[in-house]
């Protein structure tokens, strides 16, 4: 696949006018069309270019609509990966993060799991507010108990992300997106 074809498959973060609230992750083609139609402005450049026979277009990383559009709040769809990304692969109990040395091992993404604050056996569900990232050691220590029963404290309160559909995209998108998305 040519580099131009790969860039066209890239994604651009679209922000709402005046509030700069994240609206969607869109294709480069859609972003360039919005810019050419003067419906959006470039907020962040990607440093890449799309070349056509006649023109060369700078590919944005983030764009914002010129006008505010009213968008109803979207329901946050829970997912295991979304929880890990929301919590930035940080254990809610001990604070261990990616790269932390624990029991002689450097922690990788595979060493983090989802913990149900209220265990499923006690009626806990797969929801944003009942699940959090935990290292394997803490998840094993807590087991099928409530955190207090296991002598463990939460370092923060798990919350539903404001921009649900962007949680996964953030985990795979450019670092420049993170300053525009509040998780």
Buried (B, 14 or more C-beta within 10 A) or exposed (E): EEEEEEBBEBBBBBBBBEEBBBBBBBEBBBBBEBBEEEEBBBBBEBEBBBEEEEEEBEBBBBBBBEEEEEEEEEEBEBBEEBBBBBBEBBBBBBEBBEEBEBEEEEBEEEBBBBBBBBBEEEEBEEBBEBBBBBBBBBBEBBEEBEBEEBEBEEEEEBEEBBBBBBBBBBBEBBEBBEEBBEB
